[in-house]
Structures are given as C-alpha cells and as structure tokens.
Amino acid sequence: MGRNSSIPVVILCGGMGTRLREETEFKPKPLVPIGDMPILWHIMKLYGHYGFRRFVLCLGYKGHLIKEFFLEYPWRSNDVTLHLKSHRQVVHGAHPPEDWEITFAETGQATPTGGRVKKIEKYVKGDLFCVTYGDGLSNVNLDALLAFHRSKKKTATLTAIHPMSPFGVIEASGGLARSFKEKPRLEGLINGGFFVFDRDVFDYLQEDSVLEERPLRTIAAEGGLAVHEHRDFWMCMDTFKDVERLNHMWAAGERPWVVWK
C-alpha cells in the first residue's frame, strides 16, 4: 500500500463551468480532455504518484458522465474482445488500471463548494483528508504539503500560489521602456486549492456553505489556517483559452504537472 493510501482525496467535480461553455455544454468540466485523458485523470495521477489511492468525487452537473468514464476505463485504455452472444468481455491489459478506490458522491446540482465537502463527511474516517478542485493542475509536492500541515498543527492548510499576470508588464522611465516581461508572476498570493484539512473542519461547514467564504475566513480569523506557498507550476483551466494552452503544452511535451512515470 502507498504511504498515503489511507488518506482520502476529495475532488470537487460538481460545478457547471459556465465560463467554458464550449466544452461544458455536453460534459462536466473535470472531463474536459488534456491530450487523450480528462483533466480529472491528470489530477488523480498527481495524487497517485504520492501514494494516495482513495478518492471521493463530489458530483453534480452531468456527474453520471464521470461515473461512466471510470466504469468504462479498462475499455478506453486497452484492447477488448467482446463475445457478443454471451456478452463476455476480455480486456487485453497492456495498460492495467490504477489501483484507485473511487467513491462517486452525488452532492447536488447547485450545492456550493463547502456544502459538497460537508455532504461527504461520512466517507472521511481518519483524522485528516485532502481536498482539491477538479480543474487545477500543479506539480505541488504533496508529501511536503502534508508534512507542512502536520508541523503547523492547524485545522486547515491551503496551497497558495503566485499567479501569472494575464498581460505583459512594462517598466518605463523618461518615455522609454527599460524592460518588458511577458506575463510575469505577480508578487501577491492566491488560493491554489490543494488543501489539507483536519476532520474538525466539518464543524465549520453547512450544506449551504461556500468553502472559500465564511468557513475559511472564520478558520483564518481564529488562527487555524496555514498557508503552504508553492512557487512552481500551477494553472487553472478556467476558459477555452486555458484548454487550448494546456493541450498545446501537452502536444509539445511541455508537461510540468506530469511528475509520475
């Protein structure tokens, strides 16, 4: 068993992805592909690399398609022989499936993020668990994140990142450009997801809670929110332009989030 195999990873998969309507009209956002596989698979592969194998997917909008993807996963990844009369299937396993245990939790069409986490409380048996979004990629070191959380002994830890500016930045003086930086990293920090929570975080959640609003603000005000700074790759797939960029990176072999073999 992996070193983190008993720690559940909760992935928020229920939003409608309205800013990505080109893709999400027919599929949930976590199933939008990067290369041949959905972004959700890439996120799970990151956790799998660090020994996590228990996943709880908080489903909502078109969640049945996420169930179908994983139920059909051996078919998608391998050659299959079907004996039509008996319906017997033989999977020729050149690519054996990952050793993942996946709980598909129906958390509602319009439930906010904190409410989705609250609804899966019964699936969290241990003292801590991880939470992340179904649309963010990173090469964050999850062993270091867990160690940081344990060292701080706080209720919650979030991974903070320095976002990239959407625009080039010019430094000028005397009417002349002194430097030009194409989309540099900004100095401020934003929430990049990749949370670690002690189970007492459930005391701060209601079924109508937005995780990033009252619950985390209250925990922070009480001194219970630790911040793990990540200065390497992070990207959220928020718009169709982001989808194109990630797929261009994949095709070009520029895949900093792929830390697995």
C-alpha positions as CSV (number, residue, x, y, z in Angstrom):
1,M,0.0,0.0,0.0
2,G,1.1,3.6,-0.7
3,R,2.4,5.8,2.1
4,N,-0.7,8.0,1.9
5,S,-3.1,5.3,0.9
6,S,-5.4,5.7,3.9
7,I,-5.9,9.4,3.4
8,P,-9.0,10.3,1.3
9,V,-8.7,12.8,-1.5
10,V,-11.9,14.8,-2.1
11,I,-12.2,16.4,-5.5
12,L,-14.8,19.0,-6.3
13,C,-16.4,17.9,-9.6
14,G,-19.9,19.4,-9.5
15,G,-19.7,22.9,-10.9
16,M,-21.2,23.8,-14.3
17,G,-18.1,25.5,-15.7
18,T,-20.1,28.3,-17.3
19,R,-17.0,30.2,-18.5
20,L,-16.1,27.1,-20.5
21,R,-19.4,26.7,-22.3
22,E,-17.7,25.5,-25.5
23,E,-16.7,22.3,-23.7
24,T,-19.1,22.0,-20.7
25,E,-22.4,22.2,-22.6
26,F,-22.0,18.4,-23.2
27,K,-19.7,17.3,-20.4
28,P,-18.7,18.3,-16.9
29,K,-15.6,20.4,-16.6
30,P,-13.4,17.7,-15.0
31,L,-13.9,15.6,-18.1
32,V,-12.5,18.3,-20.5
33,P,-9.5,16.5,-22.1
34,I,-5.8,17.3,-22.0
35,G,-4.3,15.0,-24.6
36,D,-6.4,11.8,-24.6
37,M,-7.4,12.0,-20.9
38,P,-9.6,14.3,-18.9
39,I,-8.1,16.9,-16.6
40,L,-9.6,14.9,-13.6
41,W,-7.4,11.9,-14.5
42,H,-4.3,14.2,-14.6
43,I,-5.2,15.5,-11.1
44,M,-5.7,11.9,-9.7
45,K,-2.4,10.8,-11.3
46,L,-0.6,13.5,-9.3
47,Y,-2.1,12.2,-6.1
48,G,-1.5,8.6,-7.1
49,H,2.2,9.5,-7.6
50,Y,2.4,10.4,-3.9
51,G,0.7,7.2,-2.8
52,F,-2.9,8.3,-2.5
53,R,-5.4,5.8,-3.7
54,R,-8.7,6.6,-2.1
55,F,-10.7,9.3,-3.9
56,V,-14.1,10.8,-3.2
57,L,-15.5,12.7,-6.2
58,C,-18.2,15.3,-5.3
59,L,-20.5,15.1,-8.3
60,G,-23.1,17.5,-9.5
61,Y,-23.6,18.8,-13.1
62,K,-23.6,15.8,-15.5
63,G,-22.0,13.7,-12.8
64,H,-23.2,10.5,-14.5
65,L,-20.7,11.0,-17.3
66,I,-17.9,10.9,-14.7
67,K,-19.2,7.6,-13.4
68,E,-19.4,6.3,-17.0
69,F,-15.8,7.3,-17.8
70,F,-14.4,5.3,-14.9
71,L,-16.7,2.3,-15.4
72,E,-15.6,2.1,-19.0
73,Y,-11.9,2.9,-18.1
74,P,-10.5,-0.5,-18.9
75,W,-12.2,-0.4,-22.3
76,R,-10.8,3.0,-23.1
77,S,-7.2,2.1,-22.2
78,N,-6.8,-1.4,-23.7
79,D,-7.8,-3.7,-26.5
80,V,-11.1,-5.6,-25.8
81,T,-12.6,-8.7,-27.2
82,L,-16.4,-9.0,-26.9
83,H,-18.2,-12.3,-27.2
84,L,-21.4,-10.8,-28.4
85,K,-23.8,-13.8,-27.8
86,S,-22.7,-14.3,-24.1
87,H,-21.7,-10.6,-23.5
88,R,-18.4,-11.9,-22.1
89,Q,-15.6,-9.4,-22.3
90,V,-11.9,-10.0,-22.4
91,V,-9.7,-7.0,-21.7
92,H,-6.2,-7.4,-23.1
93,G,-4.4,-5.4,-20.4
94,A,-1.4,-3.7,-21.9
95,H,-2.3,-0.8,-19.6
96,P,-3.5,-2.1,-16.2
97,P,-5.8,0.3,-14.4
98,E,-4.5,2.3,-11.5
99,D,-5.1,0.9,-8.0
100,W,-7.7,3.5,-7.1
101,E,-10.7,3.2,-4.9
102,I,-13.3,5.8,-6.1
103,T,-16.4,6.9,-4.3
104,F,-18.9,8.8,-6.5
105,A,-20.8,11.1,-4.2
106,E,-24.0,12.7,-5.6
107,T,-23.7,16.1,-3.9
108,G,-26.3,18.0,-5.9
109,Q,-26.6,20.2,-8.9
110,A,-26.3,23.6,-7.3
111,T,-24.6,22.8,-4.0
112,P,-21.7,25.2,-3.1
113,T,-18.2,24.0,-2.5
114,G,-18.4,23.9,1.3
115,G,-21.7,22.1,1.1
116,R,-20.3,19.5,-1.2
117,V,-17.5,18.8,1.3
118,K,-20.0,18.7,4.2
119,K,-22.0,16.1,2.4
120,I,-19.1,13.6,2.1
121,E,-18.3,13.7,5.8
122,K,-19.4,10.1,6.2
123,Y,-16.7,9.0,3.8
124,V,-13.8,10.5,5.8
125,K,-12.9,8.1,8.6
126,G,-9.5,9.3,9.6
127,D,-8.2,12.5,11.3
128,L,-7.3,14.3,8.1
129,F,-8.1,14.5,4.4
130,C,-7.2,16.3,1.2
131,V,-9.4,18.5,-0.9
132,T,-8.8,20.0,-4.3
133,Y,-10.7,21.4,-7.3
134,G,-11.4,19.4,-10.5
135,D,-9.9,22.0,-12.8
136,G,-6.5,22.9,-11.4
137,L,-3.1,21.4,-12.4
138,S,0.1,21.7,-10.5
139,N,3.4,19.9,-9.7
140,V,3.0,20.7,-5.9
141,N,4.9,18.3,-3.7
142,L,2.1,16.6,-1.8
143,D,4.5,14.9,0.7
144,A,5.9,18.3,1.6
145,L,2.3,19.8,1.8
146,L,1.3,17.0,4.3
147,A,4.4,17.4,6.3
148,F,3.8,21.2,6.5
149,H,0.2,20.7,7.6
150,R,1.2,18.3,10.3
151,S,4.0,20.6,11.5
152,K,1.7,23.6,11.9
153,K,-1.0,21.6,13.8
154,K,-3.8,23.8,12.4
155,T,-7.3,23.0,11.2
156,A,-6.6,23.7,7.6
157,T,-3.8,24.3,5.1
158,L,-4.2,25.7,1.7
159,T,-1.7,25.9,-1.1
160,A,-1.0,29.5,-2.1
161,I,0.5,30.4,-5.5
162,H,1.8,33.4,-7.3
163,P,-0.5,33.9,-10.3
164,M,0.7,34.8,-13.7
165,S,-0.3,38.2,-15.0
166,P,-2.6,37.9,-18.0
167,F,-0.7,40.9,-19.6
168,G,2.9,41.8,-20.3
169,V,4.4,44.3,-17.8
170,I,6.5,47.2,-19.0
171,E,8.9,49.2,-16.8
172,A,9.4,52.6,-18.2
173,S,11.2,55.9,-17.4
174,G,11.7,59.0,-19.4
175,G,9.3,57.9,-22.1
176,L,11.4,54.7,-22.8
177,A,10.8,51.1,-22.0
178,R,13.5,49.8,-19.6
179,S,12.2,46.2,-19.5
180,F,9.3,44.2,-20.9
181,K,8.2,41.0,-19.2
182,E,5.7,38.8,-21.0
183,K,3.1,37.7,-18.4
184,P,5.3,37.6,-15.3
185,R,4.5,36.1,-12.0
186,L,2.8,38.5,-9.6
187,E,4.0,39.0,-6.1
188,G,0.7,38.5,-4.3
189,L,-0.6,35.1,-3.3
190,I,-3.9,33.5,-4.2
191,N,-5.7,30.3,-3.3
192,G,-4.4,27.5,-5.5
193,G,-6.5,24.7,-3.9
194,F,-4.7,21.5,-2.8
195,F,-6.0,21.7,0.7
196,V,-5.3,19.5,3.7
197,F,-8.0,19.5,6.4
198,D,-8.3,18.0,9.9
199,R,-11.7,16.5,10.2
200,D,-12.8,19.2,12.7
201,V,-13.2,21.4,9.6
202,F,-16.6,19.8,9.2
203,D,-17.7,21.8,12.3
204,Y,-17.3,25.0,10.2
205,L,-19.4,23.7,7.2
206,Q,-23.1,23.7,6.4
207,E,-24.8,22.4,3.3
208,D,-25.1,26.0,2.0
209,S,-21.5,27.0,2.7
210,V,-19.1,28.3,0.1
211,L,-15.8,26.9,1.3
212,E,-13.8,29.9,0.3
213,E,-16.1,32.4,2.2
214,R,-17.3,32.1,5.8
215,P,-15.7,28.7,6.7
216,L,-12.1,29.5,5.6
217,R,-12.4,33.2,6.8
218,T,-13.6,32.0,10.2
219,I,-10.8,29.5,10.5
220,A,-8.3,32.1,9.4
221,A,-9.6,34.6,12.0
222,E,-9.2,32.0,14.7
223,G,-5.6,31.4,13.6
224,G,-6.3,28.0,12.3
225,L,-5.4,28.4,8.6
226,A,-1.9,27.6,7.5
227,V,-0.5,28.7,4.1
228,H,1.8,26.5,2.1
229,E,3.5,28.6,-0.6
230,H,4.1,26.9,-4.0
231,R,6.4,28.8,-6.4
232,D,6.4,26.3,-9.3
233,F,3.9,25.3,-11.9
234,W,0.2,25.9,-11.3
235,M,-2.6,26.5,-13.8
236,C,-6.4,26.6,-13.5
237,M,-8.4,25.6,-16.6
238,D,-11.0,28.3,-16.4
239,T,-11.6,29.3,-20.0
240,F,-11.4,27.8,-23.5
241,K,-8.1,29.6,-24.0
242,D,-6.7,27.7,-20.9
243,V,-7.9,24.4,-22.5
244,E,-6.0,25.3,-25.7
245,R,-2.9,26.3,-23.8
246,L,-2.8,23.1,-21.8
247,N,-3.3,21.0,-24.9
248,H,-0.6,22.9,-26.7
249,M,1.8,22.2,-23.8
250,W,0.8,18.5,-23.8
251,A,1.4,18.2,-27.6
252,A,4.7,20.0,-27.3
253,G,5.9,17.7,-24.5
254,E,5.9,20.6,-22.0
255,R,4.1,18.9,-19.1
256,P,5.4,20.2,-15.8
257,W,2.5,18.8,-13.9
258,V,3.4,15.2,-15.0
259,V,5.5,14.1,-12.1
260,W,4.5,10.4,-12.5
261,K,6.3,8.0,-14.7
